[in-house]
Amino acid sequence: MYETGEFLQRLFIKIEGDKIHFGSSDPKTPLILDNDNLLSRDLFGLTDENLRELIEQDLLPFLLNLQRQTLDV
């Protein structure tokens, strides 16, 4: 397997209802994800640090603002 950049060029986000799926349409994706020497099945997920940052910087301020608007305070 050689680095061609196709994996990154074919990254996608798919929204289905209330779920968001990340993936790549590169035909080598299963080989890449199953290879212990390259990446892992967790490649498209959020790390604990990423999740904490998302909650603190995006989700929490959004929810607080929404509550303030809803309560008119």
C-alpha positions in Angstrom: 0.0 0.0 0.0 1.4 3.4 -1.0 0.5 6.9 0.2 -1.4 8.5 -2.6 -3.6 11.0 -0.7 -6.7 9.4 -2.1 -7.9 8.4 1.4 -8.0 12.0 2.6 -9.4 13.4 -0.6 -12.3 11.0 -0.3 -13.2 11.8 3.3 -16.9 12.5 3.8 -19.5 13.3 6.5 -23.0 11.7 6.1 -25.9 12.9 8.3 -28.7 10.4 8.9 -31.4 11.6 11.2 -29.7 12.5 14.5 -26.4 10.7 13.7 -23.3 11.9 11.9 -21.1 9.3 10.1 -17.5 10.0 9.1 -15.8 7.9 6.5 -13.8 7.7 3.3 -14.9 6.4 -0.1 -11.3 5.3 -0.9 -11.5 1.6 -1.8 -8.5 0.9 0.5 -10.4 2.2 3.6 -11.0 -1.3 5.0 -7.4 -2.3 4.6 -6.3 1.0 6.2 -8.6 0.6 9.2 -7.8 -3.0 9.8 -4.0 -2.5 9.6 -2.5 -2.4 13.1 0.6 -0.6 11.7 -1.4 2.3 10.2 -4.6 3.5 11.8 -7.5 2.0 13.6 -11.2 1.7 13.7 -11.3 4.8 15.9 -9.9 7.0 13.2 -13.2 8.7 12.5 -14.2 9.1 16.2 -13.5 11.8 18.7 -10.8 11.5 21.3 -11.6 12.3 24.9 -9.8 15.6 24.5 -11.6 16.4 21.2 -15.0 15.7 22.9 -14.1 17.8 25.9 -13.1 20.7 23.7 -16.3 20.4 21.6 -18.5 20.4 24.7 -16.7 23.3 26.4 -16.3 25.5 23.3 -19.3 24.8 21.2 -22.1 22.7 22.9 -22.1 24.3 26.3 -22.2 28.0 25.1 -24.9 27.0 22.6 -27.1 25.4 25.2 -26.6 28.2 27.7 -27.6 30.8 25.1 -30.6 28.7 24.1 -31.7 28.5 27.7 -31.3 32.2 28.2 -33.4 32.9 25.1 -36.0 30.4 26.1 -36.3 31.9 29.6 -35.9 35.4 28.3 -33.1 36.3 30.7 
